[in-house]
Amino acid sequence: MTSDRHEIAVLAMPQVIAFELGLPHKLLGSAVDGDGRPLYRARVCTLDGGPVRTSAGFQVLPEHDASILATADTIVIPGHSGGPAVDHGVLDPAVGAALRGRTARMMSICTGAFVLAAAGLLDGRPATTHWMHAERFARFFPAVHLDPGVLYVDDGDVLTSAGNAAGIDLCLHLIRRDHGAAVANSVARRSVVAPWRVGGQSQFMEPVPDPDGAGVAPTRAWALARLDTPLTLADMAAHAAMSVRTFTRRFREETGQSPARWLTTQRVERARRLLETTDLPVERVATDAGFGNTVSLRQHLHAAIGVAPLAYRRTYRGAS
């Protein structure tokens, strides 16, 4: 890093989507360590430091020009509603020169992926963008492995997300990846947003009308209070007073996941919190999270985040 704080440079281009422009500052800028010290500094720039008009019809006048990209640890490209990359799949040469050759981590929100793709930074990589623009994106950039159905894609040093709210999910994911779940959850609570939607969750979820007004939410809450006990699909369906088939269908409609996948995700999240915030032995963490034994915990944690429990604790124990 270039300083005590991780430096975030947000590049605003004409017709930038105002909501997405503010996300890095609001979310990443709210992340603090255990002593209340900011973990990131998010700064907005334009190519020449001059104003740009947003998609909302007002202008933004940043304090910086593109020179801050040279020292940034992460560069964020918010979405924009038009421009050469979105409209024609080509890049302003000055933008390309500002982005190429950087060692910084790259991150895009919504149509910001068009800019990264036009700069050649997504060739051969998995990526996503807003589903409404996916067909055009695939036509412009056939070398990119586009997945138009997910909320975000983390490919290590390059991350992309779908539109608007998925940018929130990606920012929280980045905080969680850098500093652990406790820090990310604190930011989410402060912003009154869901602390975790997995990246593979579908963009296409729509609210499902529920004549009873409850759906499966009460059963999810019931299950969360019992993660340390064996729970079967039949147990959850019985609690919801539904057949297994109906419960499974309703659960997927409301969450975008199968009950089994959701349950595993919640148990991994519980294990991560315990590893970060307690000194419990790994065997106890496995039991309290509902995995039963350390072998199962190790397998599921490695599948989710690629590290073993003790390695995870060593990395994040001090960040909560």
N, C-alpha and C positions, 0 to 999 in steps of 0.2 A: 504494500500500500504506500501511497505517497504521503500520508499523514496519519495521525492517530485515528482519524475517522476514515471510513471508506468513502472515496469521492465518487459521487454520481453526477454525470453530466447529461442533461436532458436537452436534446436538440429539437428545437421547434422550427417547423417549416411552414410556409404559407398554407392556410386553411387547416391548421392543426386543430384537432378536436379538443376543446377547452377542458372538458371533464378529464380526459386522459393526460393532458399536460400537467395537471395538478396532482396526479396520483403518486408519483415518486416522492415529492416533497411531503405530502400528507401522510403516507404510509411509511416509506423508508425513513423519512425524516423524524418520525415519531418513535423509532426504535432506540431504546436506551439499554445500557448495561445495568448490573445490579446496583451501581452507585449513582444511577441517573444520568450518566454521561452519554451523549448522542453517539450512536454507532455509525451513522452515515451523515454525509452532508450532500444534499441535493441542490444543484444549481442549474438554472435554465440558460440556454444560449441560443442564438441564431448564428447563421454563417458570418454575418458582418456586424453583429451586435445591434442591428437596427430592429425596428418593430416589425411584427408579422400580424396579419389579420387571422383571427380564429374562425372556425366554422360557425361560431355563435354570433359573428358580426362585429365583435369588438377587437381592438388591437392589443397585443402584448408587447411590452418593451422590456426586454431582459437586461440584466446588468453585465452580461458577458457575450463575447463572440466565440467562434469555434476554436479559439486557441486553448480553451479549457479541456477540449477533447484529448489533448496530448498528455495530460496528467491524470485523466479520469481512470478509476478502477473499473467502473461500469458505465457504459453509454446506453441511454434509453432513447428509443425513437417512438414517440407517441403516434397514434393514428392521425391521418388527415383525410379530409373529404375530397381531395382532388390534387392534381399536380402531375408532373411527367411520369413518376413511377406508378401511381395508381391508374392514371388514364391511358398510358401508353407503354408501360413496362420499361421505361428508360430513366436514366438518372441525370440530373444536373451535374455536369463535370465537377463543379466545385464541391458538391455534396459527396460525390464519390471519392475525391481527393481527401476530404476531411475524415472519411470513415475507413478507407482501405489502409492496411498496414499497421493498424492499431493493435496493441496487445491487450486492450481492455476487454472485459466481458461485454457482450452485446445483448441487448434486450429490446424487443419491440412489443408494442401493444396494438392490436387490431391491424389496420392497414399500414402500420409502420413496418410490417414484414415485407411489403412491396419495396421499401427503400433498401432494406438489408439484402433482399433477393437481387434487386437491380445492381447493387454494388458487388454482386458475386459472392456474398458472404454466407449464403444458404445453399450453394451448389452441393449436391450430394448429401445434404443433411435433412433430417426430419424437421418439419415446421408446421405452424398453423396460422390462420388468420380468420377474420370474421367469415362465417359461412356464406353470407350474401355476396362476398367478393371472391369466393373460392374458385369458381369456374374461370374467371378472368385471370386470377393468379396462376392457375395451372396452365393456362394457355400462354401466358407471358414467360413463365419460368418452369419449363418442363424438367430441368435438372434438379429441382427441389422436390423432396419427398413430402408432399403436402398431405396432411391429415386434417380435413376440414371439419371433423366432427368433435374434436376435443377442446377443452378449455385452454390448455396451454401445453407447450412442449419444452422440456428441459434437455438440451443437448450439450450440457457441460458449460462451455464458454459462450454459447449462443442460446438464448431463450426467446420464444415467441408465444403470443397469446391471442385469443379471440378478442372480441370487442368489449369495450366499456367495463362491465363488472368482472369479466375474466382478467382484466388488467389488475384489479384488486387481488384476485386469486394469485396471480403471478408474483405480485409484489410481496404478498404474505409468504408465498412459497420461497422466494429468494431470502427473506429474513429467516425463515425456518431453516433453510439450507445453510446459511452463514452462521446463525447464532442459536439455533434450536427452537423447539416448539414453544417453550415458555415465553420467550421474547416475542415471537410472532403472535401468540395468543393474546398477550398484553396489548399489542398494537391493534389487533382485531377488536378487542373489547372496547378500547378507547374510541374506535371509529364505528362501533356498533355494527359490525359486519360478521358474517360467518367466518370462524377461524380457519376452516379448512374445507375446501372442495378439491378433490383430487383432480390432477390435470387430465386424466383420461375420461372424466365425466363428460357426458354429451353436451354439446352446445344446444341441442334441439329440444331440451326439456321444456314442457309447457305446464302451467298449473292445471291440475285435474280437478274438475268440479266434484265436490263431495257432499252428498245430500245430508249426511250426518254431521258434517262440520269438523270431523276429527281425522279421518284417514288413518294412516299408520303411525302418525307422530307420537301418540301415547305409547305405542308399543316400542318405538325407538327409545323413548325416555326410560321405559321400564327395562329394556335390555341394557342400556348404558349403566343403570344402577346395579346390574348383575353380571358385569363382564367377567368377574372372577369365578363364575359358575358355568358349568356346561349348559349351553343353550342350543337347541335344535330348531330347525325350521318349523317343525310341528309345534314346539313350545311357543314360538313367536306368533304363529298363526292362531293358536288357541287363545292367546292373550288378546289378540285383535278380534276374536270371535268371527273368524273367517276360515274358509277352507284353505288348504295349503296353496292350491292353484290360484284362488282369488287374491290371497295375501301376497303371493309372489308377484303377481301382475300389478297390484296396487303399489307395492313397495317400489318396484322398478319405475313405475310412472311418476312417483313422487320424489324419488332420490336419484334416478338414473343408474342405479346399481342393483345387483341382486342382493337379497338379504345376507347371503354368506359372505359376499365381498365386502359389504358395508360393515358387517360384524368384525371381519378380520382387520379392516382399516381402523375401526375404533379401538381394537385391541392393540394394534401397533402404536396408535397415538397415545394410549394409556401407558404402554411400556416406555415410550420415549419420554413422557413427562416424569415417570418414576426414575428413569435413569438420569435425567437431568437434575431433578430437584431433591432426590433422596440418596441416602447411602445404603439402601436396602441391597442385600445380596442379589445377584442375578437370578438365583433360584426363586427367591421371593417375588421379584419383579415378574418372572414368568407366570407364577401362580396368580398374583393379583391382577395381571392383565388377561388372564383366562387362557394362556397357552399351555398350562399344565406342567411343562418341563422346559429346561433350558435349550434342549435340542430344537424343539418346536419354535421357541422364541427366536433363537439364532437364525433358523431358516426363514421365518417370516420377516424379521428385521432386515436381514441381508437382501431378501427379495424386494423389500420396499425401498431401502435407501443404500444398500450396497456395503454395509459395515456390520461387524459383530457387536453385541451389546457392550462389552468392555471398551472396545475402541470408540463406540459412540459416546459412552460416558466420559472417557478421557478427553474427547474433543469438545463436548458441550457442557460438562458439569459446571464449569466456571462461568458460563455465559448466561445462566438463568438468574 
